């Protein structure tokens, strides 16, 4: 019998997402502001996982991560948020964000509240089933 894949889902309920768009990042800003933003998102990501009952548990196999947003931003404008959220999962759900552990990610949309994050364990290190 084939073992079910491990998938962990959680929602990040930040409301002011427009200030974290790639357009805002390209507009410039001091490195210290970006550092504060990254620290905020790392803490927020871990706080949301804990508050939703997700315990610290590193995936043993590589993962694929899906992000679903409910924003007016274009799909490609979410890259900055994706980076900060993935970095917030390091040491909590994923060992590292290198290609050894994170085989890919996708950005899409949903009608729900917040940012829906789905982390799916892949069958093997060289899995080609990326959705």
SEMIRO-765849 format. One record per residue: residue in one letter; z, y, x of N, C-alpha, C in turn. Coordinates in steps of 0.2 Angstrom, whole numbers, plus 5000, padded with zeros to 4 digits. Example, Ala and Ser with C-alpha at 12.3 -4.5 7.8 and 13.67 -1.06 7.14 Angstrom:
BEGIN
A503949725066503949785062503949845066 S503549895064503649955068503950005064 
END
This chain:
BEGIN
X500049945004500050005000500050065004 X499550115003499550175007500150225005 X500350255010500950295009500650365007 X501050395002500850454999500950515005 X500450555005500450615009501050665008 X501350685013501850735012501550805011 X501750835006501550905004502150945003 X502251005006502851045004502551115001 X502751134996502551194992503151244992 X502951304993503451354992503151424990 X503451474987503251534985503651594989 X503251634992503551694995503451754990 X503951784987503951834982503951904984 X503651924990503551994992503052024987 X503252084985502752124981502352174984 X502452204990502152254993501652224998 X501152194996500752155001500152205004 X499952255001499352295003499452325010 X500152335012500252365018500152325024 X500052255022499952205027499252175028 X498752215025498052195026497752205033 X497252165034496952175040496652245041 X496452275035496252345036496752395038 X497452385036497952425039498052415046 X498052345048498152325055497652365060 X496952365057496452395061496552465061 X496852495057496952575056497452595062 X497752545065498152565071498952555069 X499352585073500052585072500352555078 X500952585079501352565085501552495086 X501552465092501752395093502452375090 X502852425090503552415088503552405080 X503152435077503052425069502752355068 X502252335071502052265070502552215072 X502952225077503552185079504052175073 X504252235071504652235065504452195059 X503752215057503452175052503452105053 X503252085059503252005060503951975060 X504452015062505151985062505351985054 X505152035050505352035043505051975040 X504351955041504051905038504251835040 X504451825047504751765049505351755045 X505851805045506451795041506351775034 X505851815031505751805024505451735022 X505051715026504751645025505251595026 X505751595031506251545031506751555025 X506951615023507351625018507051595011 X506451605010506151575004506151505004 X505951475010506051405010506751375009 X507251405012507951385011508151395004 X507951445001508151464994507851414989 X507251384991506851344986507051264988 X507551254992507751194993507451154998 X507051185002506651155008507051155014 X507251095016507651095022507251095028 X507551115034507251115040507051045042 X506351035042506050965043505350975046 X505350955053504650965056504150905054 X503550925052503050875051502950845057 X502850775057502750735063501950735064 X501550735059500850735060500550805059 X499950815061499650885060499650895053 X499550965051499550985045498951035043 X498751045037498351095034498651135030 X498651205030499051245026498551285021 X498751285015498351325010498851385008 X498451445007498851505005498451524999 X498851544994498551564987498951634986 X498551684985498751754984498551774977 X498951824974498751854968498751934970 X498251954973498152024976497452044974 X497352114975496752134974496352144981 X496652114986496352124993495852064993 X495352084997494852034999495151975002 X494851915002495151855005495251865012 X494751895016494851905023495351955025 X495551995020496152045022496852015023 X496851945021497551915021497751885028 X497251895033497351855039498051875043 X498251945042498851965046499451935042 X499451925036500051895032500051815034 X499451785034499451715036499751705043 X499551745047499851735054500551745054 X500851795051501551805051501951745047 X501651725042501951665038501951605042 X501351585045501351525049501851535055 X501851585058502351595063503051585061 X503251605055503851595052504051525050 X503551485050503651415049503751375055 X503651405061503751365067504451355068 X504551295070505251275071505651255065 X505351265059505651245053505251195049 X504551205049504151145046503651125051 X503451165055502951145060503251155067 X503051115072503251125079502951185082 X502351195081502051255084501351265080 X501051325081500451335077499851325081 X499851285087499351265090498851215086 X498251205089497851165085498051095085 X498451075089498751005090499150995083 X499551045081499951045075499651065068 X499251125069498951155063498251145064 X497951105060497151085060496751145057 X497051185052496651235049497051265043 X496751315040497151345034496551365030 X496751385023496251415019496651465015 X496251515013496551575009496151575002 X496551574997496251574990496651614986 X496551614979496951654975497151614969 X497751634966497951604960498251654955 X498451644949498651694944499351694944 X499751654948500451654948500751714952 X501451714952501751764956501851744963 X501851794967501951784975501451744978 X501551724984501151694989501251614988 X500851574986500951504986500751474992 X501151444995501051405002501051335001 X500551295003500551225003500451195010 X500951155012500851125019500751055018 X500151025020499950955019499950925025 X500250865026500250825032499550785031 X499150785037498550755037498650675040 X498150635038498150565040498250555047 X497850585051497950575059497750635062 X497850635069497750695073497050725073 X496550675072495850695072495550695065 X496050705060495750705053495250755051 X494750735048494150785046494250805039 X494750775035494850795028495150855027 X494850915029495150975028494851005021 X495251025017495051055010495251125010 
END
